[in-house]
Amino acid sequence: MIAMQKAADESVRRPRIVADPAVNFGKPTIEASGVSVAVIISAYLAGDRPQVLYDEYGISRGDLLICCWWVARYAKQKRAWRQWLNTWEPVLWRAQPGAYEQVPLPPRRPAHECGLCGCDRTPAPGTASSASGTVADVAQ
């Protein structure tokens, strides 16, 4: 029984972020791939699909989640991810088989209603969707 538990624990690679001055000038980096957290998060926030990130940077879903965790925990500009962090941090630290599959990725941007992206909020005057809805009208 103990041997089976040990084998199950070894089958789950726990993603790690390291900050070593000899690697990426001390920037937070995914240990397994050597890619900086900033590169992964920038691509994620820019709209790259998770599968593209996995393929392009050689990372796993767990690596992406741990990058998101690091940003939510330590980067001041990601206050919007605090609720995600508080909800899913205990699951991330359990790291049992399948644990990463049940954790959703954090939102790319805060929930909003601007009228520009299909939501219901009234757009601000002078924006592309106020008047006739074309960018050309706004530029003139």
C-alpha positions as CSV (number, residue, x, y, z in Angstrom):
1,M,0.0,0.0,0.0
2,I,2.8,2.4,0.9
3,A,4.6,1.5,-2.4
4,M,1.5,2.3,-4.4
5,Q,1.1,5.7,-2.7
6,K,4.8,6.5,-3.3
7,A,4.4,5.6,-7.0
8,A,1.3,7.8,-7.3
9,D,3.2,10.7,-5.7
10,E,6.1,10.3,-8.1
11,S,3.8,10.3,-11.1
12,V,2.7,13.9,-10.4
13,R,5.5,16.3,-11.2
14,R,5.0,19.4,-9.1
15,P,5.7,22.5,-11.1
16,R,8.2,24.7,-9.5
17,I,9.2,28.3,-10.0
18,V,12.7,29.3,-9.1
19,A,14.5,32.6,-8.9
20,D,18.2,31.8,-9.4
21,P,20.6,34.7,-10.3
22,A,22.3,32.3,-12.7
23,V,19.1,31.6,-14.6
24,N,17.2,34.4,-16.5
25,F,19.0,37.0,-14.3
26,G,17.1,35.9,-11.3
27,K,13.7,36.4,-12.7
28,P,11.0,33.9,-11.6
29,T,11.4,31.0,-14.0
30,I,9.7,27.6,-14.5
31,E,12.3,25.1,-13.3
32,A,11.5,22.4,-15.8
33,S,11.5,24.5,-19.0
34,G,13.6,27.5,-18.1
35,V,10.9,29.9,-19.4
36,S,10.3,33.0,-17.3
37,V,7.0,33.5,-15.6
38,A,6.6,36.9,-17.3
39,V,6.8,35.4,-20.8
40,I,4.1,32.8,-20.0
41,I,1.8,35.3,-18.3
42,S,2.3,37.9,-21.0
43,A,1.4,35.4,-23.7
44,Y,-1.6,34.2,-21.7
45,L,-2.9,37.7,-21.1
46,A,-2.4,38.6,-24.7
47,G,-4.9,35.9,-25.7
48,D,-2.8,32.9,-26.6
49,R,-4.7,29.7,-26.0
50,P,-3.4,27.4,-23.3
51,Q,-2.6,24.6,-25.8
52,V,-0.5,27.0,-27.9
53,L,1.5,27.9,-24.7
54,Y,1.9,24.2,-23.9
55,D,3.3,23.5,-27.3
56,E,5.3,26.6,-27.9
57,Y,7.1,26.7,-24.5
58,G,7.1,23.1,-23.6
59,I,5.1,23.6,-20.4
60,S,2.3,21.6,-18.8
61,R,-1.1,22.8,-17.6
62,G,0.4,22.6,-14.1
63,D,3.2,24.9,-15.1
64,L,0.7,27.5,-16.5
65,L,-1.4,27.3,-13.3
66,I,1.6,27.7,-11.1
67,C,2.7,30.8,-13.1
68,C,-0.8,32.2,-12.6
69,W,-0.6,31.4,-8.9
70,W,2.8,33.2,-8.7
71,V,1.4,36.3,-10.3
72,A,-1.7,36.3,-8.2
73,R,0.3,35.8,-5.0
74,Y,3.3,38.1,-5.6
75,A,2.6,40.6,-8.4
76,K,0.6,43.7,-7.3
77,Q,-0.9,44.3,-10.7
78,K,-3.0,41.1,-10.6
79,R,-5.4,42.0,-7.8
80,A,-8.2,40.7,-10.0
81,W,-6.9,37.2,-9.6
82,R,-7.1,37.2,-5.7
83,Q,-10.5,35.5,-5.7
84,W,-9.2,32.8,-8.0
85,L,-6.1,32.4,-5.8
86,N,-8.1,32.1,-2.6
87,T,-10.5,29.5,-4.1
88,W,-7.9,27.3,-5.9
89,E,-4.6,27.6,-4.0
90,P,-5.4,24.7,-1.7
91,V,-6.1,22.4,-4.7
92,L,-2.9,23.5,-6.4
93,W,-0.9,22.6,-3.3
94,R,-2.5,19.1,-3.0
95,A,-1.0,18.1,-6.4
96,Q,-2.7,14.7,-6.6
97,P,-3.3,13.0,-9.9
98,G,-5.9,15.0,-11.8
99,A,-5.8,18.0,-9.4
100,Y,-4.6,20.4,-12.0
101,E,-7.4,19.4,-14.4
102,Q,-10.1,20.6,-12.0
103,V,-8.6,24.0,-11.5
104,P,-9.9,26.6,-14.1
105,L,-7.5,29.2,-15.4
106,P,-7.9,32.7,-14.0
107,P,-9.8,35.3,-16.1
108,R,-7.6,37.0,-18.7
109,R,-9.2,40.3,-17.7
110,P,-11.6,41.5,-15.0
111,A,-15.3,41.0,-15.7
112,H,-16.6,44.1,-17.3
113,E,-19.5,45.4,-19.3
114,C,-18.3,47.9,-22.0
115,G,-20.5,47.3,-25.0
116,L,-17.4,46.8,-27.1
117,C,-17.0,43.1,-26.5
118,G,-20.6,41.9,-26.4
119,C,-21.4,42.8,-22.8
120,D,-24.3,45.0,-21.6
121,R,-22.6,48.1,-20.2
122,T,-23.2,51.4,-22.0
123,P,-20.1,52.4,-23.9
124,A,-18.4,55.7,-23.0
125,P,-18.9,58.6,-25.4
126,G,-16.4,58.6,-28.3
127,T,-15.8,54.9,-28.2
128,A,-16.1,52.8,-31.3
129,S,-19.5,51.4,-30.4
130,S,-21.2,54.6,-29.3
131,A,-22.6,56.5,-32.4
132,S,-22.5,54.4,-35.5
133,G,-20.2,51.7,-34.2
134,T,-17.3,52.1,-36.6
135,V,-13.8,52.9,-35.7
136,A,-13.5,55.2,-38.7
137,D,-16.3,57.4,-37.2
138,V,-14.4,57.8,-34.0
139,A,-11.1,58.7,-35.8
140,Q,-12.8,61.5,-37.7
